[in-house]
Amino acid sequence: MKFLTYLFIAISIYSFGQAAEEPKPEDILSKVRVVNGYEKVKAPQNKNFFVYHEEYTPKENFNRQTVLLIPGYSKTTDYFDDFILKTDLLKQGYRVVVIDPMLRGKTLKKNFPIENIDGEFKFDPSKKRFKVLGFNDPTAEREAEYLLQFLVNKKYKNITILGHSRGAYIGAVLSHYVERRTLINLNAFIDMNGFVSYTNGGKPFSHDLKSQAAETTDQYIRINEWLYSGVDSVYEEDLRELRTKILKNLPITRKEATSLSRIAEHIIPHFPWHFDYDALLPIETSFITHLYQDAKAHAPRLENTSRLVSLPFQRVWTERERLAFESMMKAQRTIVHVESSLFGGSSTYVIPRSSLPYIDKIKAPILSIVGEKDNIVDSRLSELKLQTSANVNLKMIPGGGHYGPENLKSIVRVKNYLQASANQFRMGPLSCRYASSKHR
């Protein structure tokens, strides 16, 4: 009994000592050079786009490795604040860079501002400049294009890309672009509950995800390559006319619908009624409303005060938030109408965009962290990454949800992975190369 008492005291003293040695955030950041601001990149039609970023570089022991962090659907740079400290990335010598996606935070504010016209606040998403920059079409490919230019402009040489949720989808595209179009050395891609596919509509049946995982994965890859990248060779039959109709929002015939069902029977939701091309589907509305309510709860405040900005500005600000969420949702899929039958009525197919074609091409190692009980990205969808050609190390968190960088279990897995991989990361070249690409 006395031995147990002494043991308890010894453990308590050790634990207290460990806690006392835990560095404070201000102590860590005092050894770091912090830079934030906007980086100008090129957009279509000779326009400029500005990427807001925060960069943390150790003043000592900098290992010339950079970790890029990409937040998810409704998040901004501050989502990673605790993660940056708790993963010991700065302590280990990594430069850490976190960005605001194109329709979030300060990137949204800079590129798509609310205007004051004759004393009235207004936001018009149909404005020509906003259309050119992509407010109405924020695909992962467009965002990755902007971020690729950002990386090259900043002259980063060795990089690990980490994304959460929708940010991981963007990260997958960006990782492929980095390997294919630059001399930047991609050390690894870390996917935290990343979007695999359009998740707010119908998804493959459990049977297909379990017993036909390889075929389902192949369908995601092929139809995305065919429809969104214009690769005709993925199918033996000539489907160019069908693709043209789909991309131009023209109704397809029932014969063409049969062909579409045949090449993507496992993955395209089908609804026996008509939805407008520009409308939100009912199954999407609740998710958007949830994000919108969260945005209203974080309405902007006046600088250096807790007071909210004027109510008229708040109303326009929250409306811009909702429009941004709707644009991101619509950019995940394509609606296809089938011509009406003799008896009237029309049906709708939804073709999802997927990260799998890009994951399939990534040569660098991939760490995929998946919550077993994720109610946003089904864990069975996430497991399809294992069916690709990529080197995927999938870590399933038992009972876990849509875990992000705020969760200790996710933090531990990333920390362990980077520590174990540190000696394997190769040093990249002394210069970068960038190959431009048209926005899809």
N, C-alpha and C positions, 0 to 999 in steps of 0.2 A: 504494500500500500504506500509506504514511504517512497519507494522507488518511482511509483506512478506520479506521486506528488512532485518529486524533483524533476521528473521528465516533463510534466506539464509546465513547470516554471521555466525550464530550459527552453521549451518550444515557444513559450510566450515571450521570453526575452529575445529570442532569435527573430520571431515575427515582428516584434516592436522595432528591433534594429533594422530589419529589412524595410519596414514602413518608413522609418526615419531617413533611410538612405534614398528613398524614392525622390527623384529630382522634381522640383516644381516647374510648371510650364514656363514661368518667366526666366528660370535659370537655363532651361534648354534653349529658349528663343534668344537669350542674350549671346549665345554662341553661334547664332545663325544670321545670315544676311537676308532680309525680307524685302522683296520687291513686288509691287502690284501695279496693275495698269492695263492698258489696252494695246494689243498688237494688231497692226493693220495688215490685212490679207486681201487678195484680189477676188472679186465676185464677177459674175457675168456682166457684159455690156460696159466694161471698164469702170464698174462701181467698186467701192471699197467696203469691206466688212471688218468689224472690230471685235476681236476675241478678248474678253476680260479674263485675266489670269492672276494668280498669286504664286510667287516663286520663293521657295525657302532653300537656301544654299548654306551648308555648314562652312563656317569660317576656317575650321581646321579639319584635317583628315578627310577632305572631300575625295570620294572614290571615283569621281567622273561618271557616276551612274545616275540616271534621272528616272524618277517614277512619276508618270502622268496619271492623275486621278480625274475620272469623268463621272459626275453625279447622275442620278437617275431622273425619272419623269418630272417630278415636281421639285427637285432639290437644287441647291446652289452650292457655291464653294464652302460655305460654313458647315455643310453637312459632314465634311471630312476633318474638322478642327481637332476633335479628340483622337481620331484615328491616326493623324499625323504624329501625335505625341506618343500614343500608347503602343504603336508598332516599333518604336525606337529607330525609325528610318533615318532621322536626322543624326541620331547618336551613332548609327552605323556608317555615316558618311554619305548617304544618298541626298541628292538634290530632289526636292519634292515640288511638283507643279500641279496646281488644281485649277480647273477652268469652269466658267459658267457656260452651259450649252447655249445654243443660239437663241432659244426662246425662253431662257430662264435668267433671273437675276440681272446683273449689270450688263451682260451681253444683250439681253432683250431691251433694256432701258436705253442703251447707246444706239443700237441699230434701228429700233422701231419705237421712237419716242412718242409720248403723248404731246400734242400740240395745243397751244393756247391761242385761239383765233378770236380776236375781238373780245377777250375776256371770258371765252367759253372753251372748256377743255374738250378735246376731240381726239379720237383714234380711228383712223380709217384703214383697215387692212387691204382695201382695194387700191390703195395708192401705188402708183407705178413702181417707185423705188422699193417699196416693201415687197412687191411681187417679185422683182428681180432678185432681191436678196434672199427670198425664199420663205417669207412668213407663211404663205399658204401651202407650201410644199417642203416642210422640214424633214426630208428623208434622212436616214442614217448616212447615205452616200454623200449628200450635200454637206452635212455637218462634218463628216470625216474629211471631205475635201478642204474645208476651211481649216480644220485642225492640222492636216498634213502640212499646209503652207505655214501654219503657226510654228510647228516643230522645226521646219527647215529654216525659217526666218530667225529662230532663236538659236540655231546652230547646235542643237543637242546631238550628241554622237552615239550614246548608248542609252537605250530607254526600255523601261518596263511599263506597259500600259495596263491600268487597272480601272475597270468600270463596274458600276452597280446598276442592275435593272436595265432600263433603256440605255443608260450610259455604257453598259457592257456590250450592247448591240452596236452602238457607235464605235466602241473600242475594237470590236471584231473587224469591222470594215476598215478602220484606221490601221490596225495591225497588218492587214493584207496590203493596204496601200503603201505602208512604210517599207515592207519587204519587197514589193514589186517595183516601186517607183522612186526610191531614194537609196542612199548609201548609209543611212542611219542603221545601226545595229539594234535589232529588236531582241532583247534578252528573253522576255517572256510576256505573255498576255494573261492577266488574272481576271476571271469572270465571276462576279458575285451575283448569283441569282439573275443572270442575264436573260433578256428577252430572247427566246428562240424563234418565236413566231407571234403573229397577231393573237393576243391572248384573250381579248374581250368578245370574241365571237365563238362560233362552234370550233371545237378542236377535235383532233383524231379520237376515235373510240379507244377505250382502254385496251380492247383486244388488239387493235392495230399497233398501239404503242408498245405492247408487251410481246406479242407473238410475231409481229411483222415490222419490228423496229427498223431493220435495214432498208426495207422497201419504202417505209414511210419517210425515212431520212432522204432516200434517193429522190422521192417525189418533191420534197421541199427544195432540194438542191437544183433539180432539173427545171422545175417550173419557174424558179426565180432567175436562173441563168437564161432561160428562154425569153421570159416576159420582160424582165427589167434590165438584162444585159444584152439582149438581142442575139443570143447564141442559138442558131437554128440547128446545129449539129447534134444537140442533145436528144432530138427526136428523129425517127426515120421518116415520118410523114411531113409534108410541107404544111406548116401551120402559120406561115407569114401573114396571110390574110386575116386569120383569126386574131393574131397578135395586134395587127393594125386596128382592127375594130375595137378591141378591148382598150387599147391606149387612147383611142379617140372618143371613147365613151359612146360607141355605136352599139345597138342591140345585135346580138348574135343569133343565128338560126338555131333551131332545135337540133339539127344535125351537128352543128359546131359545138353545141352544148354537150352532145354525146361524146365528142372528141375530147372536150375539156374534162369531162368526168372521167374518161378513160385514163388520161395521163396524170390526174391528180385526185383520184377518188377518195384517198384517205385523208386529205388535208384541206379541201375547200368546203367551207360551210355553204349549204344551199337552203334558201328560204322560199317557200311557195307563194310569195307575194312580192310586190314591187317596192323598192326603196330608191329614193332620188340619189343621184350620184354625189351630190354635195351635202347630203343629210347625214346626221348621226344615226346609227342604228339604235333601236331601243336598248339592246344589250350593252351599248357603249355609254349610254346617258348616265347611268348611276355612278360609273367610275369617274366620269368627267365632273359630275356634281360633287362627288367626294373631294376631288382635288380643288375644285372651285371654292368650296366652303373652307378648306384649309388655307387657301390663298387669302380669302376675306379676313380670316383670323389673324393674318400677318400683314395687314394693310400697312402701307408706308407711314412713317412718322417724321416729323420735322427733325432736322439735324440738331444734336445736342439738347434734345428735350424728349419727354415721353408723350407729348401731345401729338395726336393724329393730324395729318394734313387735312385740308378742307374736304368736306363731304363731296362736293362736285368732282374733285380730283380723284377721291377714293372710288367713286362710282365708275369712272372711266378706267381707272387702274385695274379694278377687279374684272371689268368687262374685257379688257385686254388679256388678262390672265386666262379667262375662260376661252377666249378665241384662240389663244396660244395652245391650250390643252387640246382643244378640238382639232387644231391643225396637226398636232403631233399624233393624235389618234388616227386621223384620216390618212396620214402619211404611212401608216403601217399596213395598209391594204388597198386593194382595187376592187371596186364594185362592177359587176358584169350583169347586164340585163339580157334576158332571153326573150325573143320575140313572142308576142301574144299568140295564143292558139286560136283555132277557129271559134272556140267558145269564149274567147276573151280571157283577160287575166295575163299576168306576166310574173315570172319568177326571177330571183336574184341569186347570183353566186358571189362569194367573197374570196378573192385570191390573196392570201397573206404574203407579206414580205417576211423573210427569214434571215437570221444570222448564219445559218448552217452553211450556205455556199462559201462564205468568207472564212468561217472556222475551218472548213474542209481544206482551204488553201494555205493556212498559216503553217509555217515551217518551225517557228520557235515553240518551245514547250508552253502548254496551256494549263493553268490551274483553274478548275471550275468548282466554286463553292455553292452548294445547293441545299436549301432548306427542305426537309422531307415533307413538311406540311405547308409549303408555300401556297397561298391562296391566290396569288397573282400569276406566277409562272409555275405551272404544274411540274413537279419534280420528274414525272415520267417524260415530259417534253424535254427537260434538261438532259436526261440520260441519252437522248438521241445524239448528243455531241460525241458520245463514245462510238457511234457508228460511222463517224467521218474518218478521213485519212489523217487527221491531225493527231499530235501527241498530247492527248488530254488526260490529265490527272484529276478525276472527279472526286470531291470530298463531300459526302452526304452528311448533313447534320441531323441526327435523329430527332424528330419532333420539331425541327426548326421551321420558322416561317420565312417571310421574304426578307431574310437577314441582309443587313447592309453593314457599312463600316462602323456603325454605332454599337454593334453587337460583339461582346467579348469573344465568343466562339469563332466568329469570322476573323477578328483581329489576330487571335492566336494562330489560326491556320495560315494567314498571310505572313505573319512574322516568322513562323517556323519555315515556311516555304522559301522566303527570301534569304534567311540565314543559311539554309541547306544549299541554296543555289548560288550563293555569293561567289564562290570560287570558280563556278562554271561559266559565269557571265564573261563573254569575250569583250575585249576593248574594240571599239569600232574604228573606222577610218578618221582621218584628220579633216575631212571635208564632207559636205553633204551634196547630194544631187536631187533635183526635183523635176519630175515629169508632170506636166499639166494634163488635166483631163476635163472633158466637158461634164457639166452637171447632168446627172440622169434625171 
